Structures are given as structure tokens and as C-alpha cells.
Amino acid sequence: SSGDVTVRKDVLRAVEACVRTFGKVDALVNVAGVFNVVPTKDLTEEEWDRVLDINLKGTFLFCQAVLPHMLERRYGRIVNISSDLARKGLPGAVHYAASKAGVLGLTRALALELAPHGITVNAVAPGIVDTAMPRRIYPPDVMAKRAEANPMGRIALPEDIANAIHFLLQEGSRYVSGQSIHINGGLYSP
């Protein structure tokens, strides 16, 4: 079934479908997001709201929707997807950087709130990843320059991000909470 991550009733319907299908909710990975580059002087209020709603509000709504199920069982793993740009910014992406910085703040605060209940909350903050979203925005020569500028000589692959998420969902990470793992091939981010 499809839905909109910015609409509470759609989010609740998705979580309830998960509970009906699997009997419980052990984990949540908030991966829905949008990215575009718009000079700040040209950024409309509507575009600001759209990016913040999908990237930050959607993350909040899903976290909130799974909490009754996780709190009842005193167990859960939440992984929110932020971005390296939350720390370093990017010209023309103030809306995106603000939304992903908000995800980091939400992650830290929620981790503190839920720690006594056996629920961990962490974030993964990738640099550029070889997916459709950046390929749609950046021409191939820009993608190649990004790869060349990286200490590892490439940009991230989706599995690089998936492996970090997988770790945070495992029992071996039970004492890791409120953290953000920046996956960027060694690029320094202040």
C-alpha cells in the first residue's frame, strides 16, 4: 500500500499493517527523503515546507507511530537517515541541511527519552551515495569529481549505507544510542 509520510493517518495505517502482518514492530528505518538544490534567494516557502515535511516531519511521525508498540514490548531499534550535509551544509541546500540537522536533533533527544525503555535511536548520515537522487541533480562529470575528491576515490554505494543500518538494528548494537554514524569515505566534516 502507498501513503504519504507527512500525513499522520497514512503513517498510522502503515504501522498498523506491519503489526497485522508481523505481529509486532521491532525496528524502524526512516529513509524517505528528498533533496534538491535551490539558491536561497529563490527558495519558496512551499519548497521549504515540502522538504522539511518529508525529511523531518515524516521521520517524527513514524517514530511516534511505532512508540506504543515498542514501549509495550520494551524493545525497539530506530535508525533515522540524516546526511553529512547536516554538519557541513551546501550552498543552495539550506532547506535540506536544516531538515537533516533536525533529524540529528530528533535522534539525540528521542534516544535519551527512550533509553530507559530498551529502545535505541541512532542516525546514519551519509555523504553522497550513488543512487538516482544525486544522479538526477548532478551531471556525470560532477559525480566523477566527487568520487575523485574522496579519500577512498569513490562515492558511497547503497550497500555501504545498508551495512551500517544493519549493524544498528542488531543485538550487538544494544548499547549504541543517540549516535550518528557519518558514512563519507573519510571526508572531514566539522
C-alpha positions as CSV (number, residue, x, y, z in Angstrom):
1,S,0.0,0.0,0.0
2,S,1.2,3.5,-0.6
3,G,1.0,6.6,1.5
4,D,2.4,10.0,2.3
5,V,5.0,10.1,5.2
6,T,3.8,13.6,6.0
7,V,0.2,12.5,6.7
8,R,-0.4,11.0,10.2
9,K,-3.3,8.7,9.1
10,D,-1.1,7.2,6.3
11,V,1.8,6.7,8.7
12,L,-0.5,5.0,11.3
13,R,-2.1,2.8,8.6
14,A,1.4,1.7,7.5
15,V,2.5,0.8,11.1
16,E,-0.8,-1.0,11.7
17,A,-0.4,-3.0,8.5
18,C,3.1,-4.0,9.8
19,V,1.7,-5.1,13.1
20,R,-1.1,-7.1,11.4
21,T,1.4,-8.8,9.1
22,F,4.2,-9.5,11.6
23,G,2.5,-9.2,15.0
24,K,5.0,-6.6,16.2
25,V,7.3,-3.8,15.3
26,D,11.0,-4.4,16.2
27,A,12.6,-1.9,14.0
28,L,12.1,1.3,12.1
29,V,14.3,2.8,9.5
30,N,13.3,6.3,8.4
31,V,14.7,6.5,4.9
32,A,12.1,8.6,3.0
33,G,13.7,11.9,1.9
34,V,14.0,14.5,-0.8
35,F,17.0,16.6,-1.9
36,N,17.3,19.4,-4.4
37,V,19.5,22.4,-4.9
38,V,17.8,25.8,-5.0
39,P,19.6,29.1,-4.3
40,T,18.3,30.5,-1.0
41,K,17.1,33.7,-2.7
42,D,14.9,31.6,-5.0
43,L,13.7,29.1,-2.4
44,T,9.9,29.3,-2.0
45,E,8.1,28.8,1.3
46,E,6.3,25.9,-0.3
47,E,9.6,24.1,-1.2
48,W,11.0,24.8,2.2
49,D,7.9,23.2,3.8
50,R,7.9,20.3,1.4
51,V,11.5,19.3,2.2
52,L,11.1,19.8,6.0
53,D,7.8,17.9,6.0
54,I,9.1,14.9,4.2
55,N,12.6,14.8,5.7
56,L,11.9,15.8,9.3
57,K,8.1,15.7,10.0
58,G,7.9,12.3,8.3
59,T,10.7,10.9,10.5
60,F,8.9,12.3,13.6
61,L,5.5,10.9,12.6
62,F,6.9,7.4,12.0
63,C,8.9,7.4,15.3
64,Q,5.8,8.5,17.2
65,A,3.6,5.9,15.4
66,V,5.9,2.9,16.4
67,L,6.4,4.0,20.0
68,P,3.3,2.4,21.5
69,H,4.3,-0.9,20.1
70,M,8.0,-0.6,21.1
71,L,7.2,0.8,24.6
72,E,4.7,-2.0,25.3
73,R,7.4,-4.6,24.5
74,R,10.3,-2.6,26.0
75,Y,12.3,-3.2,22.8
76,G,13.0,-1.4,19.6
77,R,15.6,-0.2,17.2
78,I,15.1,3.1,15.3
79,V,17.5,4.3,12.7
80,N,16.9,7.7,11.1
81,I,18.7,8.8,7.9
82,S,20.3,12.2,8.2
83,S,23.1,13.5,5.9
84,D,26.7,14.7,6.1
85,L,25.2,18.0,4.9
86,A,23.6,18.4,8.3
87,R,27.0,19.3,9.7
88,K,28.8,20.8,6.7
89,G,26.0,22.4,4.7
90,L,25.9,23.0,0.9
91,P,25.2,26.2,-1.0
92,G,21.7,26.0,-2.4
93,A,20.6,23.4,0.1
94,V,19.7,25.3,3.2
95,H,16.3,23.6,3.4
96,Y,17.8,20.1,3.1
97,A,20.7,20.8,5.5
98,A,18.2,22.2,8.1
99,S,15.9,19.2,7.7
100,K,18.7,16.7,8.2
101,A,20.2,18.7,11.1
102,G,16.7,18.5,12.6
103,V,16.8,14.7,12.2
104,L,20.1,14.6,14.2
105,G,18.5,16.6,17.0
106,L,15.4,14.5,17.0
107,T,17.5,11.4,17.1
108,R,19.6,12.6,20.1
109,A,16.6,13.8,22.1
110,L,14.5,10.7,21.4
111,A,17.4,8.4,22.3
112,L,17.6,9.9,25.7
113,E,13.9,9.7,26.2
114,L,13.6,6.0,25.2
115,A,16.9,4.6,26.6
116,P,15.2,3.5,29.9
117,H,12.6,1.6,27.8
118,G,15.1,-0.7,25.9
119,I,14.7,1.3,22.7
120,T,17.8,2.6,20.8
121,V,17.6,5.5,18.4
122,N,20.5,6.3,16.1
123,A,21.2,8.1,12.8
124,V,23.2,7.3,9.7
125,A,24.5,10.4,8.0
126,P,25.8,9.5,4.5
127,G,27.8,11.7,2.2
128,I,26.9,11.4,-1.5
129,V,25.6,8.0,-2.4
130,D,25.4,6.5,-5.9
131,T,21.6,6.5,-6.3
132,A,19.1,8.0,-8.6
133,M,18.6,11.2,-6.5
134,P,22.1,12.7,-6.9
135,R,22.4,11.4,-10.5
136,R,19.2,13.3,-11.2
137,I,20.7,16.5,-9.8
138,Y,24.4,16.3,-10.7
139,P,25.8,15.5,-14.2
140,P,28.2,12.6,-14.6
141,D,31.3,14.8,-14.6
142,V,30.3,16.3,-11.2
143,M,29.7,12.8,-9.8
144,A,33.1,11.8,-11.1
145,K,34.7,14.8,-9.4
146,R,33.0,14.0,-6.1
147,A,34.5,10.5,-6.3
148,E,38.0,11.7,-7.1
149,A,37.9,14.2,-4.2
150,N,37.0,11.4,-1.7
151,P,39.9,9.9,0.2
152,M,38.6,6.4,-0.9
153,G,38.4,7.5,-4.5
154,R,34.7,6.8,-4.9
155,I,31.3,7.8,-3.6
156,A,29.3,5.6,-1.3
157,L,27.3,2.6,-2.7
158,P,23.9,1.9,-1.3
159,E,25.3,-1.3,0.4
160,D,27.7,0.9,2.4
161,I,24.8,2.6,4.0
162,A,22.8,-0.6,4.4
163,N,25.6,-2.3,6.2
164,A,25.7,0.5,8.9
165,I,21.9,0.4,9.2
166,H,22.1,-3.4,9.6
167,F,24.6,-3.1,12.4
168,L,22.4,-0.6,14.3
169,L,19.4,-3.0,14.0
170,Q,21.4,-5.9,15.5
171,E,21.5,-7.0,19.1
172,G,25.3,-6.3,19.1
173,S,24.5,-2.6,19.0
174,R,22.2,-2.6,22.1
175,Y,24.5,-0.2,23.9
176,V,24.7,2.3,21.0
177,S,22.1,5.0,21.1
178,G,21.9,8.7,20.3
179,Q,24.7,8.4,17.8
180,S,25.2,9.5,14.3
181,I,27.4,7.5,12.0
182,H,28.8,9.6,9.2
183,I,29.5,7.4,6.2
184,N,31.5,9.5,3.8
185,G,34.7,7.7,2.9
186,G,36.8,9.6,5.4
187,L,35.9,13.2,4.3
188,Y,36.3,15.5,7.2
189,S,33.0,17.1,8.3
190,P,33.2,19.7,11.1
